[in-house]
Amino acid sequence: MNARNIKVEKTGDYFYDKVKPAIRLKGRWLEQAGFPPNSHARITVLADGVLQIQAITPSQPV
């Protein structure tokens, strides 16, 4: 599987200066990587700047 480079976007209320980072993942490559539509995933922070995204099977708690 190939690596992907994405942009960390800004989202939120600019008027009240409550802007926060957002990451949007989409594309057929997600399904090929084991994340079909309507499935669930667990995201774990492993270290500063390192996220782990793991598919959750129906038998695992969300």
Secondary structure as GFF3:
##gff-version 3
##sequence-region A 1 62
A	DSSP	beta_strand	9	13	.	.	.	ID=ss1
A	DSSP	beta_strand	18	22	.	.	.	ID=ss2
A	DSSP	alpha_helix	28	32	.	.	.	ID=ss3
A	DSSP	beta_strand	40	47	.	.	.	ID=ss4
A	DSSP	beta_strand	50	56	.	.	.	ID=ss5
###
